[in-house]
Amino acid sequence: MTDQSQPPVHETEEHDELPEQMRVRREKRERLVESEAGAYPVAVPRTHTIAAIREFYDAEGLEPDTRTGQQVAVTGRVVNQRNTGKLCFARLREGDGSEIQAMLSLADVGEERLADFKALVDIGDLISVEGEVITSRRGELSVSATAWTMAAKTLRPLPNEHRPLSDEARVRLRYVDMMVHPEPREIVRTKAKVLKSLRATLDERAYLEVETPILQLTNGGAAARPFRTHLNAFDQEMLLRIALELDLKRAMIGGVDRVFEIGRTFRNEGLDSTHAAEFSMLEAYEAYGDQHSMIALAKSLVRDAARATGRTVVQGRDGSMIDLEAEWREASILDLVGEATGRSLTPETDAAELRAIAAEHEVELQDGWGAPEIVVELFEQLVEDTLIQPTVVMDYPSSIKPLAKPHRSSPGVNEAWDLIINGVELGAAYSELNDPVIQRERLEEQSRMAAQGDPEAMELDEVFLKAMEYGMPPAGGIGIGVDRLVMLLTGVGIRETILFPLLRPE
């Protein structure tokens, strides 16, 4: 018969010592609960952060064995502990990674409280210590404690060199990984800097941030498979949005000439190092802009974010260095596919010739694909991964981007582009289609594709079309994957950029 009071042991942590260590910690918790101070008090003494103390005294350059006379109360997680007869040492760490040593002596805290510290405090516990800021004989900045308080007793031991987290556990138990490794903590802070920078860049350009619905009636704004749910209040099938586009355009039609949103989007598709089911997107729309103004905006957004994180030069997957401040290449998708295949391609190149090229390069195609779909497949299979330096891939075939305007001077292609950096699509932009009649025709074609079983085809959105019929100004629009931008700046996969990514249940 199992002990139902014990929490379940995850497979990622399973080992012989864990249940016994947890039993001992629960016993210590019971002793603390019965004490006057308790195991989980409402508040504990805290006058300074560890970071503030370090910033001040590290600049002072104190000599070893110095007493500052300053009395403080600090809190932190015990990440290292050493107990001797009359003196105990504990290294405390705050959430930002700042650390300080706490020294507890028999003379300063008394025999009973020193004995309690030895008996009740474990690595991983959150504690408060009060005392004077000093440097030890070895010159280490410390708090010479006169009192200590348990802030929160931990029931599970932290990983260590003998019991490290597996790669899976580092993602599944992200909060534990953050406790013991600086890298995930740094990624969280980097992403926060990126988000702050994106908003600042757009604010400087008079873009207004709005919030639009996550629950939607139709599948629009991108080619992707949606998540489906049910709204009981309306007895209505609903979708989680796959893009922010259509509602932002309605706001622009209403008079918000420069509008943006940073929000969560959801796509019920495969998961890999660059794709997640739930991710963050930035979309922005500018009345009287076009694809060229969106290129300028993309450069500002990416470069400002890189500067904010101190990463204007990053390493590419091929080992080369990517200087985001350098000039970005602009090239048509047909020219890029032509370079890769040694052929001269135009919008008039027919499907038969493209199929022959695909066969020559062992690129598999689906039956029924026309020339536009084959061009895109050739690009994705032969070119995209090779574009390490920033490249704006332009002039997509007209049928591929149904929400973009026809090119003003090149028949057969749209004014649309994708931004590829380090072999990954980072963003896309259009000169936005604003003719409601043509837009209806294109969405009707998409809806026919959906009716024929294409799970990624857009549906006919009468609400959006009605808004367009009131007059949508010429506009440029852009979408950037926030998580992919963080990937570029940190060199990690998409799961590492998302604080708590979706995982298969254990």
SEVOFI-693724 format. One record per residue (C-alpha): x negated, y negated, z; residue in one letter; residue number from 1. Coordinates in Angstrom, 1 decimal, always signed. Example, Ala and Ser with C-alpha at 12.3 -4.5 7.8 and 13.67 -1.06 7.14 Angstrom:
<nodes>
- -12.3; +4.5; +7.8; a; 1
- -13.7; +1.1; +7.1; s; 2
</nodes>
This chain:
<nodes>
- +0.0; +0.0; +0.0; m; 1
- -1.4; -3.4; -1.0; t; 2
- -1.8; -6.4; +1.3; d; 3
- +0.8; -8.8; -0.1; q; 4
- -0.8; -11.7; +1.8; s; 5
- -3.8; -11.6; -0.5; q; 6
- -3.6; -13.6; -3.7; p; 7
- -4.3; -11.7; -6.9; p; 8
- -7.9; -11.3; -8.0; v; 9
- -8.3; -12.3; -11.6; h; 10
- -10.2; -9.9; -13.9; e; 11
- -12.6; -12.7; -14.8; t; 12
- -13.7; -12.8; -11.1; e; 13
- -13.4; -9.2; -10.1; e; 14
- -16.2; -7.8; -8.0; h; 15
- -16.7; -5.8; -4.8; d; 16
- -17.5; -8.8; -2.5; e; 17
- -14.6; -11.1; -3.5; l; 18
- -11.7; -9.6; -1.4; p; 19
- -13.9; -9.4; +1.7; e; 20
- -15.1; -13.0; +1.3; q; 21
- -11.5; -14.2; +0.8; m; 22
- -10.4; -12.3; +3.9; r; 23
- -13.2; -14.0; +6.0; v; 24
- -12.2; -17.4; +4.6; r; 25
- -8.6; -16.9; +5.5; r; 26
- -9.6; -16.1; +9.0; e; 27
- -11.6; -19.3; +9.2; k; 28
- -8.5; -21.2; +7.8; r; 29
- -6.4; -19.7; +10.6; e; 30
- -8.8; -20.9; +13.2; r; 31
- -8.9; -24.4; +11.7; l; 32
- -5.1; -24.5; +11.5; v; 33
- -4.8; -23.8; +15.2; e; 34
- -7.4; -26.5; +16.0; s; 35
- -6.6; -30.1; +16.6; e; 36
- -8.1; -31.4; +13.3; a; 37
- -6.5; -28.7; +11.2; g; 38
- -7.5; -27.2; +7.8; a; 39
- -5.7; -29.6; +5.5; y; 40
- -5.3; -33.0; +7.3; p; 41
- -3.2; -35.8; +5.7; v; 42
- -6.3; -38.1; +5.6; a; 43
- -9.9; -38.0; +6.6; v; 44
- -12.4; -40.8; +7.3; p; 45
- -13.9; -42.3; +4.1; r; 46
- -15.4; -45.7; +3.8; t; 47
- -17.7; -45.3; +0.8; h; 48
- -18.0; -43.2; -2.3; t; 49
- -21.2; -41.2; -2.6; i; 50
- -21.8; -42.9; -6.0; a; 51
- -21.7; -46.4; -4.4; a; 52
- -24.1; -45.4; -1.7; i; 53
- -26.5; -43.8; -4.2; r; 54
- -26.3; -46.8; -6.5; e; 55
- -27.2; -49.2; -3.7; f; 56
- -29.9; -47.3; -2.0; y; 57
- -31.5; -45.7; -5.0; d; 58
- -32.1; -49.3; -6.3; a; 59
- -33.7; -50.1; -2.9; e; 60
- -36.3; -47.4; -3.3; g; 61
- -36.4; -46.4; +0.4; l; 62
- -39.4; -44.8; +2.0; e; 63
- -39.2; -41.4; +3.6; p; 64
- -37.9; -41.2; +7.1; d; 65
- -36.1; -44.6; +6.9; t; 66
- -33.0; -45.5; +9.0; r; 67
- -30.8; -48.2; +7.3; t; 68
- -28.5; -48.9; +10.2; g; 69
- -25.4; -48.7; +7.9; q; 70
- -22.6; -46.5; +9.2; q; 71
- -20.5; -44.8; +6.6; v; 72
- -17.9; -42.0; +6.2; a; 73
- -18.1; -40.0; +2.9; v; 74
- -16.3; -37.1; +1.5; t; 75
- -17.4; -34.4; -0.9; g; 76
- -17.4; -30.7; -1.8; r; 77
- -20.1; -28.6; -0.1; v; 78
- -22.2; -27.2; -3.0; v; 79
- -25.2; -26.1; -0.9; n; 80
- -25.6; -25.3; +2.7; q; 81
- -28.5; -24.5; +5.0; r; 82
- -28.1; -23.8; +8.8; n; 83
- -30.9; -23.6; +11.3; t; 84
- -30.9; -23.5; +15.0; g; 85
- -30.3; -27.1; +16.0; k; 86
- -30.0; -28.7; +12.5; l; 87
- -27.6; -28.0; +9.6; c; 88
- -27.8; -29.4; +6.0; f; 89
- -25.0; -29.6; +3.5; a; 90
- -25.2; -31.1; +0.0; r; 91
- -21.9; -32.9; -0.8; l; 92
- -20.8; -33.6; -4.4; r; 93
- -18.1; -36.0; -5.6; e; 94
- -16.0; -35.5; -8.7; g; 95
- -18.3; -37.6; -10.8; d; 96
- -21.2; -35.4; -9.9; g; 97
- -22.8; -37.8; -7.4; s; 98
- -24.4; -36.0; -4.5; e; 99
- -25.8; -36.8; -1.1; i; 100
- -27.2; -34.7; +1.7; q; 101
- -25.4; -34.5; +5.1; a; 102
- -27.6; -33.7; +8.1; m; 103
- -25.9; -32.5; +11.3; l; 104
- -28.0; -32.1; +14.4; s; 105
- -27.3; -30.7; +17.9; l; 106
- -28.1; -34.1; +19.4; a; 107
- -25.8; -36.1; +17.2; d; 108
- -22.7; -33.9; +16.8; v; 109
- -22.9; -31.9; +20.0; g; 110
- -23.1; -28.1; +20.6; e; 111
- -19.5; -27.3; +20.0; e; 112
- -19.0; -29.2; +16.8; r; 113
- -22.3; -27.9; +15.4; l; 114
- -21.3; -24.4; +16.2; a; 115
- -17.9; -25.0; +14.5; d; 116
- -19.7; -26.3; +11.4; f; 117
- -21.8; -23.2; +11.2; k; 118
- -18.8; -20.9; +11.8; a; 119
- -16.1; -22.5; +9.7; l; 120
- -17.7; -24.4; +6.8; v; 121
- -18.4; -22.6; +3.6; d; 122
- -19.8; -23.6; +0.2; i; 123
- -16.8; -25.0; -1.8; g; 124
- -15.1; -26.6; +1.2; d; 125
- -14.2; -30.3; +1.1; l; 126
- -15.4; -32.2; +4.2; i; 127
- -15.8; -35.7; +5.5; s; 128
- -18.9; -36.7; +7.4; v; 129
- -19.5; -39.9; +9.4; e; 130
- -22.9; -41.3; +10.3; g; 131
- -25.9; -43.5; +9.4; e; 132
- -27.4; -43.6; +5.9; v; 133
- -31.0; -42.5; +6.2; i; 134
- -33.8; -40.9; +4.2; t; 135
- -35.1; -37.5; +5.4; s; 136
- -38.8; -36.8; +6.0; r; 137
- -39.0; -35.7; +2.4; r; 138
- -37.4; -39.0; +1.2; g; 139
- -34.0; -37.6; +0.3; e; 140
- -31.1; -40.0; +0.8; l; 141
- -28.8; -38.5; +3.5; s; 142
- -26.1; -39.2; +6.0; v; 143
- -27.2; -38.4; +9.5; s; 144
- -23.8; -37.2; +10.8; a; 145
- -22.3; -37.9; +14.2; t; 146
- -18.9; -36.3; +13.2; a; 147
- -17.5; -34.1; +10.6; w; 148
- -13.9; -33.2; +9.5; t; 149
- -12.6; -30.5; +7.3; m; 150
- -10.6; -32.1; +4.4; a; 151
- -9.6; -28.9; +2.6; a; 152
- -10.6; -25.3; +3.4; k; 153
- -11.3; -23.2; +0.2; t; 154
- -10.1; -19.6; +0.2; l; 155
- -12.0; -18.5; -2.9; r; 156
- -15.8; -18.7; -3.1; p; 157
- -17.4; -20.7; -5.9; l; 158
- -19.4; -19.0; -8.6; p; 159
- -23.1; -18.8; -8.1; n; 160
- -26.2; -17.4; -9.9; e; 161
- -25.3; -13.9; -8.7; h; 162
- -21.7; -14.2; -9.6; r; 163
- -21.5; -16.7; -12.5; p; 164
- -18.4; -17.5; -14.5; l; 165
- -18.0; -15.6; -17.8; s; 166
- -17.5; -17.7; -21.0; d; 167
- -13.8; -16.8; -20.9; e; 168
- -13.5; -17.8; -17.3; a; 169
- -15.2; -21.1; -17.9; r; 170
- -12.2; -22.0; -20.2; v; 171
- -9.5; -20.2; -18.2; r; 172
- -10.7; -21.6; -14.8; l; 173
- -11.8; -25.0; -16.2; r; 174
- -11.3; -26.7; -12.9; y; 175
- -13.9; -24.3; -11.3; v; 176
- -16.2; -24.8; -14.2; d; 177
- -16.0; -28.5; -13.6; m; 178
- -17.0; -27.9; -9.9; m; 179
- -20.2; -26.1; -10.8; v; 180
- -21.3; -27.5; -14.2; h; 181
- -21.8; -31.1; -15.3; p; 182
- -21.0; -30.5; -18.9; e; 183
- -17.2; -30.1; -18.7; p; 184
- -17.1; -33.1; -16.3; r; 185
- -19.0; -35.1; -18.9; e; 186
- -16.7; -34.1; -21.7; i; 187
- -13.6; -35.3; -19.7; v; 188
- -15.3; -38.6; -19.2; r; 189
- -16.4; -38.8; -22.8; t; 190
- -12.8; -38.2; -24.0; k; 191
- -11.5; -40.9; -21.7; a; 192
- -14.1; -43.4; -23.2; k; 193
- -13.0; -42.4; -26.7; v; 194
- -9.3; -43.0; -25.9; l; 195
- -10.1; -46.3; -24.3; k; 196
- -12.3; -47.3; -27.3; s; 197
- -9.6; -46.3; -29.9; l; 198
- -7.0; -48.4; -28.1; r; 199
- -9.4; -51.4; -27.8; a; 200
- -10.3; -51.3; -31.5; t; 201
- -6.6; -51.2; -32.5; l; 202
- -5.7; -53.9; -30.0; d; 203
- -8.4; -56.2; -31.4; e; 204
- -6.7; -55.8; -34.8; r; 205
- -3.2; -56.7; -33.4; a; 206
- -1.8; -53.1; -33.6; y; 207
- +1.0; -52.5; -31.1; l; 208
- +1.1; -49.2; -29.3; e; 209
- +4.5; -47.4; -29.1; v; 210
- +5.8; -44.0; -28.0; e; 211
- +8.0; -41.9; -30.3; t; 212
- +10.0; -38.7; -29.6; p; 213
- +8.3; -35.4; -29.2; i; 214
- +11.6; -33.5; -29.7; l; 215
- +12.7; -33.9; -33.3; q; 216
- +15.5; -32.6; -35.6; l; 217
- +13.4; -32.1; -38.7; t; 218
- +10.0; -30.9; -39.6; n; 219
- +8.2; -33.9; -41.3; g; 220
- +5.0; -35.9; -41.6; g; 221
- +2.7; -33.0; -42.3; a; 222
- +2.5; -29.5; -43.8; a; 223
- +2.5; -27.3; -40.7; a; 224
- +4.6; -24.6; -39.0; r; 225
- +6.5; -26.1; -36.0; p; 226
- +7.5; -24.8; -32.6; f; 227
- +11.2; -24.4; -32.2; r; 228
- +13.3; -24.9; -29.1; t; 229
- +17.0; -25.6; -28.1; h; 230
- +18.5; -28.7; -26.6; l; 231
- +21.3; -27.4; -24.4; n; 232
- +23.0; -30.8; -24.0; a; 233
- +23.7; -31.0; -27.7; f; 234
- +23.7; -27.3; -28.4; d; 235
- +21.2; -28.2; -31.1; q; 236
- +18.1; -26.5; -32.4; e; 237
- +15.1; -28.8; -32.1; m; 238
- +11.4; -28.9; -33.1; l; 239
- +8.3; -30.1; -31.4; l; 240
- +6.7; -32.8; -33.6; r; 241
- +3.9; -31.7; -35.9; i; 242
- +3.0; -35.4; -36.7; a; 243
- +3.8; -38.9; -35.5; l; 244
- +4.3; -40.4; -39.0; e; 245
- +7.9; -40.8; -39.7; l; 246
- +9.0; -42.5; -36.5; d; 247
- +6.0; -44.8; -36.7; l; 248
- +7.1; -45.8; -40.2; k; 249
- +10.6; -46.5; -39.0; r; 250
- +9.1; -48.8; -36.4; a; 251
- +7.1; -50.6; -39.1; m; 252
- +10.2; -50.9; -41.2; i; 253
- +11.9; -52.5; -38.2; g; 254
- +9.2; -55.2; -38.1; g; 255
- +6.3; -53.8; -36.1; v; 256
- +3.9; -54.6; -38.9; d; 257
- +0.9; -53.0; -37.2; r; 258
- +1.8; -50.0; -35.1; v; 259
- +0.1; -47.0; -33.6; f; 260
- +0.5; -44.1; -31.2; e; 261
- -1.9; -41.7; -29.5; i; 262
- +0.2; -38.6; -28.7; g; 263
- +0.4; -34.9; -28.4; r; 264
- +1.4; -32.9; -31.5; t; 265
- +2.2; -29.2; -31.8; f; 266
- +1.6; -26.7; -34.6; r; 267
- +2.5; -23.1; -34.3; n; 268
- -0.5; -21.8; -36.3; e; 269
- -3.8; -20.0; -35.8; g; 270
- -6.3; -21.0; -33.1; l; 271
- -10.0; -21.3; -33.8; d; 272
- -13.0; -23.5; -33.1; s; 273
- -11.3; -26.5; -34.9; t; 274
- -7.6; -25.8; -34.4; h; 275
- -5.4; -25.8; -31.3; a; 276
- -1.6; -25.3; -31.0; a; 277
- -1.3; -28.5; -28.9; e; 278
- -3.7; -31.4; -29.6; f; 279
- -4.0; -35.2; -29.6; s; 280
- -3.5; -37.3; -32.7; m; 281
- -3.9; -41.0; -33.4; l; 282
- -1.7; -42.4; -36.2; e; 283
- -1.6; -46.0; -37.2; a; 284
- +0.3; -47.9; -39.9; y; 285
- -0.3; -51.4; -41.3; e; 286
- +2.2; -53.3; -43.4; a; 287
- +0.6; -54.6; -46.6; y; 288
- -2.5; -52.4; -46.1; g; 289
- -3.6; -49.6; -48.4; d; 290
- -6.1; -46.7; -48.5; q; 291
- -9.0; -49.1; -48.7; h; 292
- -8.0; -51.1; -45.5; s; 293
- -7.6; -47.7; -43.9; m; 294
- -11.2; -46.7; -44.8; i; 295
- -12.4; -49.9; -43.1; a; 296
- -10.2; -49.1; -40.0; l; 297
- -11.5; -45.5; -39.9; a; 298
- -15.1; -46.7; -39.9; k; 299
- -14.4; -49.1; -37.0; s; 300
- -12.5; -46.5; -35.0; l; 301
- -15.2; -43.8; -35.3; v; 302
- -18.2; -46.1; -34.9; r; 303
- -16.7; -48.0; -31.9; d; 304
- -15.9; -44.7; -30.2; a; 305
- -19.5; -43.5; -30.9; a; 306
- -20.9; -46.7; -29.5; r; 307
- -18.7; -46.5; -26.4; a; 308
- -20.1; -43.0; -25.6; t; 309
- -23.7; -43.8; -26.7; g; 310
- -23.6; -41.2; -29.5; r; 311
- -23.9; -43.1; -32.8; t; 312
- -26.3; -40.3; -34.0; v; 313
- -25.2; -36.7; -33.6; v; 314
- -26.5; -33.4; -34.7; q; 315
- -24.9; -31.7; -37.6; g; 316
- -24.1; -28.0; -37.8; r; 317
- -27.0; -27.5; -40.3; d; 318
- -29.5; -29.1; -37.9; g; 319
- -29.6; -32.5; -39.7; s; 320
- -28.8; -35.7; -37.9; m; 321
- -25.6; -37.6; -38.7; i; 322
- -26.0; -41.4; -38.4; d; 323
- -22.4; -42.7; -38.1; l; 324
- -23.6; -46.3; -38.6; e; 325
- -25.0; -45.4; -42.0; a; 326
- -23.0; -45.8; -45.2; e; 327
- -20.2; -43.3; -45.8; w; 328
- -19.9; -41.6; -49.1; r; 329
- -16.7; -42.0; -51.1; e; 330
- -16.0; -39.3; -53.8; a; 331
- -13.0; -37.8; -55.6; s; 332
- -12.0; -34.2; -54.7; i; 333
- -12.4; -33.3; -58.4; l; 334
- -15.9; -34.6; -58.6; d; 335
- -16.9; -32.7; -55.4; l; 336
- -15.4; -29.5; -56.7; v; 337
- -17.1; -30.1; -60.1; g; 338
- -20.5; -30.5; -58.4; e; 339
- -20.0; -27.3; -56.5; a; 340
- -18.9; -25.3; -59.6; t; 341
- -21.0; -27.0; -62.2; g; 342
- -17.9; -28.0; -64.2; r; 343
- -16.4; -31.3; -65.3; s; 344
- -12.9; -31.5; -63.9; l; 345
- -10.1; -34.0; -64.5; t; 346
- -6.4; -34.2; -63.4; p; 347
- -5.6; -32.6; -66.7; e; 348
- -7.7; -29.4; -66.1; t; 349
- -5.1; -26.6; -66.3; d; 350
- -4.4; -23.8; -63.9; a; 351
- -5.9; -21.1; -66.2; a; 352
- -9.3; -22.8; -66.3; e; 353
- -9.2; -23.4; -62.6; l; 354
- -8.3; -19.7; -61.9; r; 355
- -11.3; -18.7; -64.0; a; 356
- -13.6; -20.9; -62.0; i; 357
- -12.1; -19.5; -58.8; a; 358
- -12.7; -15.9; -60.0; a; 359
- -16.3; -16.8; -60.9; e; 360
- -16.9; -18.0; -57.3; h; 361
- -14.9; -15.2; -55.7; e; 362
- -12.2; -17.6; -54.3; v; 363
- -8.9; -15.8; -53.7; e; 364
- -5.8; -17.5; -54.9; l; 365
- -2.1; -16.9; -54.3; q; 366
- +0.2; -16.1; -57.2; d; 367
- +2.3; -19.0; -58.3; g; 368
- -0.3; -21.7; -57.4; w; 369
- -0.6; -24.5; -59.9; g; 370
- -3.6; -26.6; -60.7; a; 371
- -3.3; -28.9; -57.7; p; 372
- -3.1; -26.1; -55.1; e; 373
- -6.1; -24.4; -56.8; i; 374
- -8.2; -27.5; -56.7; v; 375
- -7.6; -27.9; -53.0; v; 376
- -8.4; -24.3; -52.3; e; 377
- -11.6; -24.5; -54.2; l; 378
- -12.5; -27.6; -52.2; f; 379
- -11.7; -26.0; -48.9; e; 380
- -13.6; -22.8; -49.8; q; 381
- -16.7; -24.2; -51.6; l; 382
- -17.1; -27.8; -50.5; v; 383
- -15.6; -28.8; -47.2; e; 384
- -18.1; -26.9; -44.9; d; 385
- -21.0; -28.5; -46.8; t; 386
- -20.0; -32.1; -46.2; l; 387
- -22.1; -32.8; -43.1; i; 388
- -22.6; -36.6; -43.6; q; 389
- -19.5; -38.7; -43.4; p; 390
- -17.6; -38.3; -46.7; t; 391
- -14.3; -39.9; -47.7; v; 392
- -12.7; -37.4; -50.1; v; 393
- -10.3; -39.3; -52.4; m; 394
- -7.9; -38.9; -55.3; d; 395
- -5.9; -35.9; -54.4; y; 396
- -3.5; -34.4; -57.0; p; 397
- -0.1; -36.1; -56.7; s; 398
- +1.9; -33.1; -55.5; s; 399
- -0.5; -32.4; -52.6; i; 400
- +0.2; -35.5; -50.6; k; 401
- +4.0; -36.1; -50.9; p; 402
- +4.0; -39.1; -48.6; l; 403
- +1.3; -41.0; -50.6; a; 404
- +1.6; -43.5; -53.5; k; 405
- +0.5; -42.7; -57.0; p; 406
- -2.9; -44.1; -57.7; h; 407
- -2.7; -47.6; -59.2; r; 408
- -5.2; -46.9; -62.0; s; 409
- -5.8; -43.1; -62.2; s; 410
- -2.8; -41.1; -63.5; p; 411
- -2.2; -37.7; -61.9; g; 412
- -3.6; -38.5; -58.5; v; 413
- -2.5; -40.2; -55.3; n; 414
- -4.0; -42.9; -53.2; e; 415
- -4.9; -40.6; -50.4; a; 416
- -8.1; -39.4; -48.7; w; 417
- -9.5; -37.1; -46.1; d; 418
- -12.5; -37.9; -43.9; l; 419
- -14.9; -35.0; -43.5; i; 420
- -17.8; -35.2; -41.1; i; 421
- -20.0; -32.2; -40.1; n; 422
- -17.9; -29.9; -42.3; g; 423
- -14.6; -30.7; -40.4; v; 424
- -11.7; -32.8; -41.5; e; 425
- -11.6; -35.7; -38.9; l; 426
- -8.7; -37.7; -40.4; g; 427
- -6.6; -38.6; -43.4; a; 428
- -5.1; -41.8; -44.8; a; 429
- -2.7; -42.9; -47.6; y; 430
- -1.5; -45.9; -49.4; s; 431
- +1.9; -45.0; -48.1; e; 432
- +4.8; -44.2; -50.5; l; 433
- +7.6; -46.8; -50.0; n; 434
- +9.9; -46.1; -52.9; d; 435
- +12.9; -44.4; -51.2; p; 436
- +14.1; -42.8; -54.5; v; 437
- +10.8; -41.1; -55.2; i; 438
- +10.4; -40.3; -51.6; q; 439
- +13.7; -38.5; -51.6; r; 440
- +12.7; -36.6; -54.7; e; 441
- +9.5; -35.4; -53.1; r; 442
- +11.1; -34.4; -49.9; l; 443
- +13.9; -32.6; -51.8; e; 444
- +11.1; -30.6; -53.5; e; 445
- +9.6; -29.9; -50.1; q; 446
- +12.9; -28.8; -48.7; s; 447
- +13.4; -26.4; -51.7; r; 448
- +10.0; -24.9; -50.8; m; 449
- +11.1; -24.5; -47.2; a; 450
- +14.3; -22.8; -48.3; a; 451
- +12.2; -20.4; -50.4; q; 452
- +10.3; -19.4; -47.3; g; 453
- +7.3; -21.8; -47.0; d; 454
- +7.0; -22.2; -43.2; p; 455
- +4.8; -25.3; -43.6; e; 456
- +7.0; -27.3; -46.1; a; 457
- +8.6; -30.5; -44.9; m; 458
- +12.3; -30.7; -44.5; e; 459
- +14.6; -33.4; -45.8; l; 460
- +14.8; -36.1; -43.2; d; 461
- +17.9; -38.2; -43.9; e; 462
- +17.2; -40.5; -40.9; v; 463
- +13.8; -41.5; -42.3; f; 464
- +15.1; -41.8; -45.8; l; 465
- +18.0; -44.1; -44.6; k; 466
- +15.4; -46.3; -42.9; a; 467
- +13.3; -46.5; -46.1; m; 468
- +16.4; -47.6; -48.0; e; 469
- +16.4; -50.8; -45.8; y; 470
- +13.0; -51.7; -47.3; g; 471
- +9.6; -50.4; -46.2; m; 472
- +6.7; -52.8; -47.0; p; 473
- +3.6; -51.6; -48.9; p; 474
- +1.4; -50.1; -46.2; a; 475
- -1.7; -48.1; -45.3; g; 476
- -1.5; -45.3; -42.8; g; 477
- -4.1; -43.2; -41.1; i; 478
- -4.2; -40.2; -38.8; g; 479
- -7.3; -39.1; -36.8; i; 480
- -7.6; -36.0; -34.7; g; 481
- -8.7; -37.3; -31.3; v; 482
- -10.0; -33.9; -30.1; d; 483
- -12.0; -33.4; -33.3; r; 484
- -13.6; -36.9; -32.8; l; 485
- -14.6; -35.8; -29.3; v; 486
- -15.9; -32.5; -30.9; m; 487
- -18.1; -34.6; -33.2; l; 488
- -19.5; -36.7; -30.5; l; 489
- -20.2; -33.9; -28.0; t; 490
- -21.0; -30.9; -30.3; g; 491
- -18.5; -28.5; -28.6; v; 492
- -15.5; -26.6; -29.9; g; 493
- -11.9; -27.9; -29.7; i; 494
- -11.1; -25.7; -26.6; r; 495
- -13.8; -27.5; -24.7; e; 496
- -12.4; -31.0; -25.6; t; 497
- -9.0; -30.1; -24.3; i; 498
- -8.9; -30.2; -20.5; l; 499
- -6.6; -27.2; -20.1; f; 500
- -6.2; -25.5; -23.5; p; 501
- -3.5; -22.9; -24.3; l; 502
- -4.7; -19.4; -23.6; l; 503
- -3.3; -15.9; -23.8; r; 504
- -2.0; -14.8; -20.4; p; 505
- -4.3; -12.5; -18.4; e; 506
</nodes>
